[in-house]
Amino acid sequence: MNPFTFNTSKSIQFGVGALSRIGELVKSQIGDRVMLITDPGMMSTGIIERALAALKDAGVETTVFSDVQADPPETMILAAVEAARAADVEGIVGLGGGSSLDTAKLVALLALGKEELKDVYGVGNARGPRLPLILVPTTSGTGSEVTPISIVTTGTNEKMGVVSPVILPDIALLDPELTYGLPPHITAATGIDAMVHAIEAYASASSNNNPVSRMLATQALTMMGRSILKAVHEGTDTRARGDMLLGSMLAGQAFANSPVAAVHALAYPLGGHFHIPHGLSNALVLPHVLRFNVVTSPQPYAELAPFAFPDLAKYEGQERAAAFCEALADLSIKCGLQPNLRAMNIPEDILPKLASDAMNQTRLLVNNPRPLNEADALAIYRAAY
């Protein structure tokens, strides 16, 4: 067995109603002054009020930064850092979707003034120290609460990552109740995103692909495969929401240590140019990247297929891997997601630019089980069109 490293959040706390413990956790793990980072949409849900009440009851003074944008831009992150410094906070709580959690990680890192954002892009360049950090996800998709990764939009349309175990949170607090109000299309897109994390982690060509990540990926697909449609169409089903939130976290642990590949590499330009939500971007290219991969590397997909879709166990080998691709494409349609790039009003003449931009994602492409060049990327975008 090859040597590997596996890192994850120090503490994972899961349970219906877990948000009620946020005050006592902050008081014991952080102190008396905290910044809560979230987005404008969360401010109207009632969830932030519940969190603030619990923090106040615990005697915690809270500064709220609620200006998080999707696909967080550098300017917004730096504004949050300045706000944290001005309030002299002792720690950070991120509460919301992946963008809020990613922002919280970087604010915790940068607020101390020991490092600058421009210097920490890439793998292992963030060395800390950082402020104490608690992350509370309200979607079942990114797994950001257990990943050492934060994605930033640089310039106008390119994304870069900060990857370092330093930004793993101290506590990941998972409460399925916080996902009950998610609209079906967000439930669907974030759910497919989480399934992509598990699939790419399991099949990753990374030298750190490991038995722990593969085990987590299969369990994640088992839970999400049986529950995603119910979560989309019956949003208050307790078991389905619990399966999706925990499955997303397990998939996050998997890909945090066995990195994702070409699905994400081709999804990022879609988000950068057209601000398509990340989960939907993944869903749009997923079956087409996998159809490309199974030509030369069917085994991992054949192994995974029955975990997500038990009926596929009747097939074997290449046939099962191909059926897995089609089942994933069909799942997106059953979830109500747009079927292709054309449905997103993406002009066909930009496809070569998307392919060119995808080639910049070398951190991800190196993990793809089948080598992929710019011509291959363009062919995949055309198939997705």
Contacts in CASP RR format, 6 or more apart in sequence:
PFRMAT RR
TARGET T0000
AUTHOR 0000-0000-0000
METHOD contacts of the structure
MODEL  1
MNPFTFNTSKSIQFGVGALSRIGELVKSQIGDRVMLITDPGMMSTGIIER
ALAALKDAGVETTVFSDVQADPPETMILAAVEAARAADVEGIVGLGGGSS
LDTAKLVALLALGKEELKDVYGVGNARGPRLPLILVPTTSGTGSEVTPIS
IVTTGTNEKMGVVSPVILPDIALLDPELTYGLPPHITAATGIDAMVHAIE
AYASASSNNNPVSRMLATQALTMMGRSILKAVHEGTDTRARGDMLLGSML
AGQAFANSPVAAVHALAYPLGGHFHIPHGLSNALVLPHVLRFNVVTSPQP
YAELAPFAFPDLAKYEGQERAAAFCEALADLSIKCGLQPNLRAMNIPEDI
LPKLASDAMNQTRLLVNNPRPLNEADALAIYRAAY
1 211 0 8 1.000
2 207 0 8 1.000
2 210 0 8 1.000
4 207 0 8 1.000
4 208 0 8 1.000
4 209 0 8 1.000
4 210 0 8 1.000
4 212 0 8 1.000
4 257 0 8 1.000
5 208 0 8 1.000
5 257 0 8 1.000
6 210 0 8 1.000
6 212 0 8 1.000
6 213 0 8 1.000
6 257 0 8 1.000
7 148 0 8 1.000
7 165 0 8 1.000
7 168 0 8 1.000
7 256 0 8 1.000
7 257 0 8 1.000
8 146 0 8 1.000
8 168 0 8 1.000
8 253 0 8 1.000
8 256 0 8 1.000
8 257 0 8 1.000
9 135 0 8 1.000
9 145 0 8 1.000
9 146 0 8 1.000
9 168 0 8 1.000
9 169 0 8 1.000
9 170 0 8 1.000
9 171 0 8 1.000
9 172 0 8 1.000
10 168 0 8 1.000
10 169 0 8 1.000
10 170 0 8 1.000
10 171 0 8 1.000
11 170 0 8 1.000
11 171 0 8 1.000
11 172 0 8 1.000
12 146 0 8 1.000
12 171 0 8 1.000
12 172 0 8 1.000
12 174 0 8 1.000
12 249 0 8 1.000
13 21 0 8 1.000
13 25 0 8 1.000
13 171 0 8 1.000
13 172 0 8 1.000
13 173 0 8 1.000
13 174 0 8 1.000
14 174 0 8 1.000
14 175 0 8 1.000
14 245 0 8 1.000
14 246 0 8 1.000
14 249 0 8 1.000
15 174 0 8 1.000
15 175 0 8 1.000
15 176 0 8 1.000
16 175 0 8 1.000
16 176 0 8 1.000
16 177 0 8 1.000
16 238 0 8 1.000
17 175 0 8 1.000
17 177 0 8 1.000
18 173 0 8 1.000
18 174 0 8 1.000
18 175 0 8 1.000
19 47 0 8 1.000
19 50 0 8 1.000
19 51 0 8 1.000
19 54 0 8 1.000
19 136 0 8 1.000
19 173 0 8 1.000
19 175 0 8 1.000
19 177 0 8 1.000
19 178 0 8 1.000
20 50 0 8 1.000
20 54 0 8 1.000
21 54 0 8 1.000
21 173 0 8 1.000
22 51 0 8 1.000
22 54 0 8 1.000
22 55 0 8 1.000
22 93 0 8 1.000
22 134 0 8 1.000
22 136 0 8 1.000
22 173 0 8 1.000
23 54 0 8 1.000
23 55 0 8 1.000
23 57 0 8 1.000
23 58 0 8 1.000
23 59 0 8 1.000
23 60 0 8 1.000
24 58 0 8 1.000
25 134 0 8 1.000
25 171 0 8 1.000
25 173 0 8 1.000
26 34 0 8 1.000
26 55 0 8 1.000
26 58 0 8 1.000
26 60 0 8 1.000
26 93 0 8 1.000
26 134 0 8 1.000
27 58 0 8 1.000
27 59 0 8 1.000
27 60 0 8 1.000
29 132 0 8 1.000
29 134 0 8 1.000
29 170 0 8 1.000
29 171 0 8 1.000
30 60 0 8 1.000
30 90 0 8 1.000
30 91 0 8 1.000
30 93 0 8 1.000
30 131 0 8 1.000
30 132 0 8 1.000
30 134 0 8 1.000
31 60 0 8 1.000
31 90 0 8 1.000
31 91 0 8 1.000
32 59 0 8 1.000
32 60 0 8 1.000
32 61 0 8 1.000
32 90 0 8 1.000
33 60 0 8 1.000
33 61 0 8 1.000
33 62 0 8 1.000
33 63 0 8 1.000
33 87 0 8 1.000
33 88 0 8 1.000
33 89 0 8 1.000
33 90 0 8 1.000
33 91 0 8 1.000
34 55 0 8 1.000
34 60 0 8 1.000
34 61 0 8 1.000
34 62 0 8 1.000
34 63 0 8 1.000
34 89 0 8 1.000
34 90 0 8 1.000
34 91 0 8 1.000
34 92 0 8 1.000
34 93 0 8 1.000
35 62 0 8 1.000
35 63 0 8 1.000
35 64 0 8 1.000
35 65 0 8 1.000
35 80 0 8 1.000
35 83 0 8 1.000
35 84 0 8 1.000
35 87 0 8 1.000
35 89 0 8 1.000
35 91 0 8 1.000
35 92 0 8 1.000
35 93 0 8 1.000
35 107 0 8 1.000
36 48 0 8 1.000
36 51 0 8 1.000
36 52 0 8 1.000
36 55 0 8 1.000
36 62 0 8 1.000
36 63 0 8 1.000
36 64 0 8 1.000
36 65 0 8 1.000
36 93 0 8 1.000
36 94 0 8 1.000
36 95 0 8 1.000
37 65 0 8 1.000
37 68 0 8 1.000
37 80 0 8 1.000
37 92 0 8 1.000
37 93 0 8 1.000
37 94 0 8 1.000
37 95 0 8 1.000
37 100 0 8 1.000
37 103 0 8 1.000
37 104 0 8 1.000
37 107 0 8 1.000
38 48 0 8 1.000
38 64 0 8 1.000
38 65 0 8 1.000
38 66 0 8 1.000
38 68 0 8 1.000
38 94 0 8 1.000
38 95 0 8 1.000
38 96 0 8 1.000
38 100 0 8 1.000
39 66 0 8 1.000
39 67 0 8 1.000
39 68 0 8 1.000
39 69 0 8 1.000
39 70 0 8 1.000
39 96 0 8 1.000
39 97 0 8 1.000
39 99 0 8 1.000
39 100 0 8 1.000
40 66 0 8 1.000
40 67 0 8 1.000
40 68 0 8 1.000
42 48 0 8 1.000
42 66 0 8 1.000
42 95 0 8 1.000
42 96 0 8 1.000
42 100 0 8 1.000
42 138 0 8 1.000
43 66 0 8 1.000
45 181 0 8 1.000
47 95 0 8 1.000
47 138 0 8 1.000
47 178 0 8 1.000
48 64 0 8 1.000
48 66 0 8 1.000
48 95 0 8 1.000
51 93 0 8 1.000
51 95 0 8 1.000
51 136 0 8 1.000
52 62 0 8 1.000
52 64 0 8 1.000
55 62 0 8 1.000
56 62 0 8 1.000
63 83 0 8 1.000
63 84 0 8 1.000
63 87 0 8 1.000
63 89 0 8 1.000
65 80 0 8 1.000
65 83 0 8 1.000
65 84 0 8 1.000
65 107 0 8 1.000
67 76 0 8 1.000
67 79 0 8 1.000
67 80 0 8 1.000
68 76 0 8 1.000
68 80 0 8 1.000
68 99 0 8 1.000
68 100 0 8 1.000
68 103 0 8 1.000
69 76 0 8 1.000
69 99 0 8 1.000
70 99 0 8 1.000
70 275 0 8 1.000
70 277 0 8 1.000
71 99 0 8 1.000
71 151 0 8 1.000
71 153 0 8 1.000
71 159 0 8 1.000
71 271 0 8 1.000
71 272 0 8 1.000
71 275 0 8 1.000
71 278 0 8 1.000
72 99 0 8 1.000
72 102 0 8 1.000
72 103 0 8 1.000
72 151 0 8 1.000
72 152 0 8 1.000
72 153 0 8 1.000
73 152 0 8 1.000
73 153 0 8 1.000
73 154 0 8 1.000
73 155 0 8 1.000
74 117 0 8 1.000
74 152 0 8 1.000
74 153 0 8 1.000
74 154 0 8 1.000
74 155 0 8 1.000
76 103 0 8 1.000
77 103 0 8 1.000
77 106 0 8 1.000
77 107 0 8 1.000
77 110 0 8 1.000
77 117 0 8 1.000
77 152 0 8 1.000
78 110 0 8 1.000
78 117 0 8 1.000
80 103 0 8 1.000
80 107 0 8 1.000
81 106 0 8 1.000
81 107 0 8 1.000
81 110 0 8 1.000
81 111 0 8 1.000
84 92 0 8 1.000
84 107 0 8 1.000
84 111 0 8 1.000
84 131 0 8 1.000
85 111 0 8 1.000
85 113 0 8 1.000
89 111 0 8 1.000
89 131 0 8 1.000
90 131 0 8 1.000
90 132 0 8 1.000
91 108 0 8 1.000
91 131 0 8 1.000
91 132 0 8 1.000
91 133 0 8 1.000
92 104 0 8 1.000
92 107 0 8 1.000
92 108 0 8 1.000
92 111 0 8 1.000
92 131 0 8 1.000
92 132 0 8 1.000
92 133 0 8 1.000
92 134 0 8 1.000
93 104 0 8 1.000
93 133 0 8 1.000
93 134 0 8 1.000
93 135 0 8 1.000
93 136 0 8 1.000
94 100 0 8 1.000
94 101 0 8 1.000
94 103 0 8 1.000
94 104 0 8 1.000
94 133 0 8 1.000
94 134 0 8 1.000
94 135 0 8 1.000
94 136 0 8 1.000
95 135 0 8 1.000
95 136 0 8 1.000
95 138 0 8 1.000
96 136 0 8 1.000
96 137 0 8 1.000
96 138 0 8 1.000
96 139 0 8 1.000
96 178 0 8 1.000
97 137 0 8 1.000
97 138 0 8 1.000
97 139 0 8 1.000
97 142 0 8 1.000
97 144 0 8 1.000
98 137 0 8 1.000
98 139 0 8 1.000
98 141 0 8 1.000
98 142 0 8 1.000
98 143 0 8 1.000
98 144 0 8 1.000
101 135 0 8 1.000
101 137 0 8 1.000
101 142 0 8 1.000
101 143 0 8 1.000
101 144 0 8 1.000
101 145 0 8 1.000
102 142 0 8 1.000
102 144 0 8 1.000
102 149 0 8 1.000
102 150 0 8 1.000
102 151 0 8 1.000
102 152 0 8 1.000
103 150 0 8 1.000
104 133 0 8 1.000
104 135 0 8 1.000
105 133 0 8 1.000
105 135 0 8 1.000
105 144 0 8 1.000
105 150 0 8 1.000
105 162 0 8 1.000
105 167 0 8 1.000
105 169 0 8 1.000
106 117 0 8 1.000
106 150 0 8 1.000
106 152 0 8 1.000
106 162 0 8 1.000
106 167 0 8 1.000
107 131 0 8 1.000
108 130 0 8 1.000
108 131 0 8 1.000
108 132 0 8 1.000
108 133 0 8 1.000
108 167 0 8 1.000
109 115 0 8 1.000
109 120 0 8 1.000
109 126 0 8 1.000
109 128 0 8 1.000
109 130 0 8 1.000
109 131 0 8 1.000
109 162 0 8 1.000
109 166 0 8 1.000
109 167 0 8 1.000
110 116 0 8 1.000
110 117 0 8 1.000
110 120 0 8 1.000
111 130 0 8 1.000
111 131 0 8 1.000
112 128 0 8 1.000
112 129 0 8 1.000
112 130 0 8 1.000
112 131 0 8 1.000
114 128 0 8 1.000
114 129 0 8 1.000
115 126 0 8 1.000
115 127 0 8 1.000
115 128 0 8 1.000
117 152 0 8 1.000
117 162 0 8 1.000
119 125 0 8 1.000
120 126 0 8 1.000
120 162 0 8 1.000
120 164 0 8 1.000
121 152 0 8 1.000
121 154 0 8 1.000
121 160 0 8 1.000
121 161 0 8 1.000
121 162 0 8 1.000
122 160 0 8 1.000
122 161 0 8 1.000
122 162 0 8 1.000
122 163 0 8 1.000
122 363 0 8 1.000
123 163 0 8 1.000
123 164 0 8 1.000
123 363 0 8 1.000
124 163 0 8 1.000
124 164 0 8 1.000
125 162 0 8 1.000
125 164 0 8 1.000
126 162 0 8 1.000
126 163 0 8 1.000
126 164 0 8 1.000
126 166 0 8 1.000
126 167 0 8 1.000
127 164 0 8 1.000
127 166 0 8 1.000
128 166 0 8 1.000
129 166 0 8 1.000
130 166 0 8 1.000
130 167 0 8 1.000
132 170 0 8 1.000
133 167 0 8 1.000
133 169 0 8 1.000
133 170 0 8 1.000
133 171 0 8 1.000
134 169 0 8 1.000
134 170 0 8 1.000
134 171 0 8 1.000
134 172 0 8 1.000
134 173 0 8 1.000
135 144 0 8 1.000
135 145 0 8 1.000
135 169 0 8 1.000
135 171 0 8 1.000
135 172 0 8 1.000
135 173 0 8 1.000
136 145 0 8 1.000
136 172 0 8 1.000
136 173 0 8 1.000
136 174 0 8 1.000
136 175 0 8 1.000
136 178 0 8 1.000
137 143 0 8 1.000
137 144 0 8 1.000
137 145 0 8 1.000
137 172 0 8 1.000
137 174 0 8 1.000
137 178 0 8 1.000
137 245 0 8 1.000
137 248 0 8 1.000
137 249 0 8 1.000
138 178 0 8 1.000
138 179 0 8 1.000
138 182 0 8 1.000
139 179 0 8 1.000
139 182 0 8 1.000
139 186 0 8 1.000
139 190 0 8 1.000
139 248 0 8 1.000
140 179 0 8 1.000
140 182 0 8 1.000
140 187 0 8 1.000
140 190 0 8 1.000
140 191 0 8 1.000
140 194 0 8 1.000
140 231 0 8 1.000
140 241 0 8 1.000
140 242 0 8 1.000
140 244 0 8 1.000
140 245 0 8 1.000
140 247 0 8 1.000
140 248 0 8 1.000
141 190 0 8 1.000
141 191 0 8 1.000
141 193 0 8 1.000
141 194 0 8 1.000
141 197 0 8 1.000
141 244 0 8 1.000
141 248 0 8 1.000
141 251 0 8 1.000
141 279 0 8 1.000
142 190 0 8 1.000
142 193 0 8 1.000
142 194 0 8 1.000
142 248 0 8 1.000
142 252 0 8 1.000
142 278 0 8 1.000
143 194 0 8 1.000
143 197 0 8 1.000
143 248 0 8 1.000
143 249 0 8 1.000
143 251 0 8 1.000
143 252 0 8 1.000
144 150 0 8 1.000
145 169 0 8 1.000
145 172 0 8 1.000
145 173 0 8 1.000
145 174 0 8 1.000
145 249 0 8 1.000
146 168 0 8 1.000
146 169 0 8 1.000
146 172 0 8 1.000
146 249 0 8 1.000
146 252 0 8 1.000
146 253 0 8 1.000
146 256 0 8 1.000
147 168 0 8 1.000
147 252 0 8 1.000
147 253 0 8 1.000
147 255 0 8 1.000
147 256 0 8 1.000
148 163 0 8 1.000
148 164 0 8 1.000
148 165 0 8 1.000
148 166 0 8 1.000
148 167 0 8 1.000
148 168 0 8 1.000
148 256 0 8 1.000
149 161 0 8 1.000
149 162 0 8 1.000
149 163 0 8 1.000
149 167 0 8 1.000
149 256 0 8 1.000
150 161 0 8 1.000
150 162 0 8 1.000
150 167 0 8 1.000
151 159 0 8 1.000
151 160 0 8 1.000
151 161 0 8 1.000
152 159 0 8 1.000
152 160 0 8 1.000
152 161 0 8 1.000
152 162 0 8 1.000
153 159 0 8 1.000
153 272 0 8 1.000
154 160 0 8 1.000
157 269 0 8 1.000
157 271 0 8 1.000
157 272 0 8 1.000
157 273 0 8 1.000
157 357 0 8 1.000
158 272 0 8 1.000
158 357 0 8 1.000
158 360 0 8 1.000
159 268 0 8 1.000
159 271 0 8 1.000
159 272 0 8 1.000
161 363 0 8 1.000
163 363 0 8 1.000
168 256 0 8 1.000
172 249 0 8 1.000
174 245 0 8 1.000
174 246 0 8 1.000
174 249 0 8 1.000
175 245 0 8 1.000
176 238 0 8 1.000
176 241 0 8 1.000
176 242 0 8 1.000
176 245 0 8 1.000
177 241 0 8 1.000
179 187 0 8 1.000
179 241 0 8 1.000
179 242 0 8 1.000
179 244 0 8 1.000
179 245 0 8 1.000
180 235 0 8 1.000
180 236 0 8 1.000
180 241 0 8 1.000
181 235 0 8 1.000
181 236 0 8 1.000
182 190 0 8 1.000
182 235 0 8 1.000
184 232 0 8 1.000
184 233 0 8 1.000
184 235 0 8 1.000
184 335 0 8 1.000
184 336 0 8 1.000
185 336 0 8 1.000
185 337 0 8 1.000
186 277 0 8 1.000
187 228 0 8 1.000
187 231 0 8 1.000
187 232 0 8 1.000
187 235 0 8 1.000
187 244 0 8 1.000
187 335 0 8 1.000
188 228 0 8 1.000
188 232 0 8 1.000
188 283 0 8 1.000
188 332 0 8 1.000
188 335 0 8 1.000
188 336 0 8 1.000
188 337 0 8 1.000
189 277 0 8 1.000
189 279 0 8 1.000
189 280 0 8 1.000
189 283 0 8 1.000
189 337 0 8 1.000
190 248 0 8 1.000
190 279 0 8 1.000
191 224 0 8 1.000
191 228 0 8 1.000
191 231 0 8 1.000
191 244 0 8 1.000
191 248 0 8 1.000
191 279 0 8 1.000
192 228 0 8 1.000
192 279 0 8 1.000
192 280 0 8 1.000
192 282 0 8 1.000
192 283 0 8 1.000
192 286 0 8 1.000
192 331 0 8 1.000
192 332 0 8 1.000
192 335 0 8 1.000
192 337 0 8 1.000
193 278 0 8 1.000
193 279 0 8 1.000
193 282 0 8 1.000
193 283 0 8 1.000
194 220 0 8 1.000
194 224 0 8 1.000
194 244 0 8 1.000
194 247 0 8 1.000
194 248 0 8 1.000
194 251 0 8 1.000
194 252 0 8 1.000
195 220 0 8 1.000
195 221 0 8 1.000
195 224 0 8 1.000
195 225 0 8 1.000
195 228 0 8 1.000
195 251 0 8 1.000
195 308 0 8 1.000
195 328 0 8 1.000
196 260 0 8 1.000
196 263 0 8 1.000
196 264 0 8 1.000
196 279 0 8 1.000
196 282 0 8 1.000
196 283 0 8 1.000
196 286 0 8 1.000
197 220 0 8 1.000
197 248 0 8 1.000
197 251 0 8 1.000
197 252 0 8 1.000
197 254 0 8 1.000
197 255 0 8 1.000
197 260 0 8 1.000
198 216 0 8 1.000
198 217 0 8 1.000
198 218 0 8 1.000
198 220 0 8 1.000
198 221 0 8 1.000
198 224 0 8 1.000
198 247 0 8 1.000
198 250 0 8 1.000
198 251 0 8 1.000
198 252 0 8 1.000
198 254 0 8 1.000
198 255 0 8 1.000
198 304 0 8 1.000
199 217 0 8 1.000
199 221 0 8 1.000
199 263 0 8 1.000
199 286 0 8 1.000
199 290 0 8 1.000
199 301 0 8 1.000
199 304 0 8 1.000
200 255 0 8 1.000
200 259 0 8 1.000
200 260 0 8 1.000
200 261 0 8 1.000
200 263 0 8 1.000
200 264 0 8 1.000
200 367 0 8 1.000
201 209 0 8 1.000
201 213 0 8 1.000
201 214 0 8 1.000
201 216 0 8 1.000
201 217 0 8 1.000
201 251 0 8 1.000
201 252 0 8 1.000
201 254 0 8 1.000
201 255 0 8 1.000
201 257 0 8 1.000
201 258 0 8 1.000
201 259 0 8 1.000
201 260 0 8 1.000
202 209 0 8 1.000
202 213 0 8 1.000
202 214 0 8 1.000
202 217 0 8 1.000
202 218 0 8 1.000
202 254 0 8 1.000
202 258 0 8 1.000
202 300 0 8 1.000
202 303 0 8 1.000
202 304 0 8 1.000
203 261 0 8 1.000
203 293 0 8 1.000
203 297 0 8 1.000
203 300 0 8 1.000
203 301 0 8 1.000
203 304 0 8 1.000
203 369 0 8 1.000
204 213 0 8 1.000
204 255 0 8 1.000
204 258 0 8 1.000
204 259 0 8 1.000
204 260 0 8 1.000
204 261 0 8 1.000
204 367 0 8 1.000
204 369 0 8 1.000
205 261 0 8 1.000
205 366 0 8 1.000
205 367 0 8 1.000
205 368 0 8 1.000
205 369 0 8 1.000
206 258 0 8 1.000
206 259 0 8 1.000
206 366 0 8 1.000
206 367 0 8 1.000
208 257 0 8 1.000
208 258 0 8 1.000
208 259 0 8 1.000
209 258 0 8 1.000
210 257 0 8 1.000
210 258 0 8 1.000
212 257 0 8 1.000
213 253 0 8 1.000
213 254 0 8 1.000
213 255 0 8 1.000
213 257 0 8 1.000
213 258 0 8 1.000
214 254 0 8 1.000
214 258 0 8 1.000
216 250 0 8 1.000
216 251 0 8 1.000
216 252 0 8 1.000
216 253 0 8 1.000
216 254 0 8 1.000
217 250 0 8 1.000
217 251 0 8 1.000
217 254 0 8 1.000
217 255 0 8 1.000
217 258 0 8 1.000
217 304 0 8 1.000
218 304 0 8 1.000
218 307 0 8 1.000
219 247 0 8 1.000
219 250 0 8 1.000
220 247 0 8 1.000
220 248 0 8 1.000
220 250 0 8 1.000
220 251 0 8 1.000
220 252 0 8 1.000
220 254 0 8 1.000
221 251 0 8 1.000
221 304 0 8 1.000
221 307 0 8 1.000
221 308 0 8 1.000
222 307 0 8 1.000
222 308 0 8 1.000
223 243 0 8 1.000
223 244 0 8 1.000
223 246 0 8 1.000
223 247 0 8 1.000
223 250 0 8 1.000
224 243 0 8 1.000
224 244 0 8 1.000
224 247 0 8 1.000
224 248 0 8 1.000
224 251 0 8 1.000
224 308 0 8 1.000
225 307 0 8 1.000
225 308 0 8 1.000
225 309 0 8 1.000
226 243 0 8 1.000
227 237 0 8 1.000
227 239 0 8 1.000
227 240 0 8 1.000
227 242 0 8 1.000
227 243 0 8 1.000
227 244 0 8 1.000
228 240 0 8 1.000
228 244 0 8 1.000
228 331 0 8 1.000
228 335 0 8 1.000
229 331 0 8 1.000
229 334 0 8 1.000
229 335 0 8 1.000
230 237 0 8 1.000
230 240 0 8 1.000
231 237 0 8 1.000
231 240 0 8 1.000
231 241 0 8 1.000
231 243 0 8 1.000
231 244 0 8 1.000
232 335 0 8 1.000
232 336 0 8 1.000
234 240 0 8 1.000
235 241 0 8 1.000
259 363 0 8 1.000
259 364 0 8 1.000
259 367 0 8 1.000
260 364 0 8 1.000
260 367 0 8 1.000
261 364 0 8 1.000
261 365 0 8 1.000
261 367 0 8 1.000
261 368 0 8 1.000
261 369 0 8 1.000
262 289 0 8 1.000
262 292 0 8 1.000
262 293 0 8 1.000
262 364 0 8 1.000
262 365 0 8 1.000
262 368 0 8 1.000
262 372 0 8 1.000
262 377 0 8 1.000
263 282 0 8 1.000
263 285 0 8 1.000
263 286 0 8 1.000
263 289 0 8 1.000
263 290 0 8 1.000
264 282 0 8 1.000
264 361 0 8 1.000
264 364 0 8 1.000
265 358 0 8 1.000
265 361 0 8 1.000
265 364 0 8 1.000
265 365 0 8 1.000
265 368 0 8 1.000
265 377 0 8 1.000
266 285 0 8 1.000
266 289 0 8 1.000
266 354 0 8 1.000
266 358 0 8 1.000
266 377 0 8 1.000
266 380 0 8 1.000
266 381 0 8 1.000
267 278 0 8 1.000
267 279 0 8 1.000
267 281 0 8 1.000
267 282 0 8 1.000
267 284 0 8 1.000
267 285 0 8 1.000
268 281 0 8 1.000
268 357 0 8 1.000
268 358 0 8 1.000
268 361 0 8 1.000
269 353 0 8 1.000
269 354 0 8 1.000
269 357 0 8 1.000
269 358 0 8 1.000
270 276 0 8 1.000
270 281 0 8 1.000
270 284 0 8 1.000
270 285 0 8 1.000
270 341 0 8 1.000
270 344 0 8 1.000
270 346 0 8 1.000
270 354 0 8 1.000
271 277 0 8 1.000
271 278 0 8 1.000
271 281 0 8 1.000
273 350 0 8 1.000
273 353 0 8 1.000
273 354 0 8 1.000
273 357 0 8 1.000
274 344 0 8 1.000
274 346 0 8 1.000
276 284 0 8 1.000
276 344 0 8 1.000
280 337 0 8 1.000
280 338 0 8 1.000
283 332 0 8 1.000
283 337 0 8 1.000
284 337 0 8 1.000
284 338 0 8 1.000
284 340 0 8 1.000
284 341 0 8 1.000
284 344 0 8 1.000
284 384 0 8 1.000
285 380 0 8 1.000
285 381 0 8 1.000
285 384 0 8 1.000
286 328 0 8 1.000
286 329 0 8 1.000
286 332 0 8 1.000
287 325 0 8 1.000
287 326 0 8 1.000
287 328 0 8 1.000
287 329 0 8 1.000
287 332 0 8 1.000
288 380 0 8 1.000
288 383 0 8 1.000
288 384 0 8 1.000
289 380 0 8 1.000
290 301 0 8 1.000
290 324 0 8 1.000
290 325 0 8 1.000
290 328 0 8 1.000
291 322 0 8 1.000
291 325 0 8 1.000
291 383 0 8 1.000
292 370 0 8 1.000
292 372 0 8 1.000
292 376 0 8 1.000
292 379 0 8 1.000
292 380 0 8 1.000
293 301 0 8 1.000
293 368 0 8 1.000
293 369 0 8 1.000
293 370 0 8 1.000
294 301 0 8 1.000
294 318 0 8 1.000
294 321 0 8 1.000
294 322 0 8 1.000
294 324 0 8 1.000
294 325 0 8 1.000
295 370 0 8 1.000
296 369 0 8 1.000
296 370 0 8 1.000
297 369 0 8 1.000
297 370 0 8 1.000
298 317 0 8 1.000
298 318 0 8 1.000
298 320 0 8 1.000
298 321 0 8 1.000
298 322 0 8 1.000
299 317 0 8 1.000
299 321 0 8 1.000
300 369 0 8 1.000
301 320 0 8 1.000
301 321 0 8 1.000
301 324 0 8 1.000
301 325 0 8 1.000
302 316 0 8 1.000
302 317 0 8 1.000
302 318 0 8 1.000
302 320 0 8 1.000
302 321 0 8 1.000
302 324 0 8 1.000
304 324 0 8 1.000
305 312 0 8 1.000
305 313 0 8 1.000
305 315 0 8 1.000
305 320 0 8 1.000
305 321 0 8 1.000
305 323 0 8 1.000
305 324 0 8 1.000
305 327 0 8 1.000
306 312 0 8 1.000
306 313 0 8 1.000
306 320 0 8 1.000
308 324 0 8 1.000
308 327 0 8 1.000
308 328 0 8 1.000
309 323 0 8 1.000
309 324 0 8 1.000
309 327 0 8 1.000
312 320 0 8 1.000
312 323 0 8 1.000
312 324 0 8 1.000
312 327 0 8 1.000
313 320 0 8 1.000
315 323 0 8 1.000
332 339 0 8 1.000
333 339 0 8 1.000
338 344 0 8 1.000
340 384 0 8 1.000
340 385 0 8 1.000
341 351 0 8 1.000
341 381 0 8 1.000
341 384 0 8 1.000
341 385 0 8 1.000
342 348 0 8 1.000
342 385 0 8 1.000
346 385 0 8 1.000
348 385 0 8 1.000
351 378 0 8 1.000
351 381 0 8 1.000
351 382 0 8 1.000
351 385 0 8 1.000
352 378 0 8 1.000
354 377 0 8 1.000
354 381 0 8 1.000
355 374 0 8 1.000
355 375 0 8 1.000
355 377 0 8 1.000
355 378 0 8 1.000
355 381 0 8 1.000
356 374 0 8 1.000
358 365 0 8 1.000
358 374 0 8 1.000
358 377 0 8 1.000
359 365 0 8 1.000
359 373 0 8 1.000
359 374 0 8 1.000
359 377 0 8 1.000
365 372 0 8 1.000
END
